[in-house]
Amino acid sequence: MERLKRRQDFVAAARAHYAAMPGMVVQMRARADDGPPRVGFTATKKIGNAVVRNRVKRRLRELARLRLATAARPGHDYVLIGRAPTFERAFPDLEKDLDSALKRLHRTAHLPADKGTS
């Protein structure tokens, strides 16, 4: 699975569909191509210092490796955003959060995402 690295890809995903779960927020954007799915990770300074943010992103990367590799759709971008509970939440609970978020996002993928921006 490819990684998102450019800011414009993260911004485009932020304008698309998202699902907020107790352990994380998952954003999903359908691209106009049939390329492989791409994934990005982020954690804000609100959740803690660099050690905490890096641990949160490591947990999200492992989660994506295990679950997103099989569940991701071609031609889609996914962004996993760490929240404060991501650091302490049990890993099986994070897996359930991701599965639920993906189920919700894939179910509503055909609907337009309008967040008030033109």
Helices and strands as residue ranges (DSSP letters): E 2-3, H 7-14, E 17-20, E 24-30, E 38-43, G 45-47, H 50-63, I 64-68, H 69-71, E 76-82, H 84-88, H 91-107
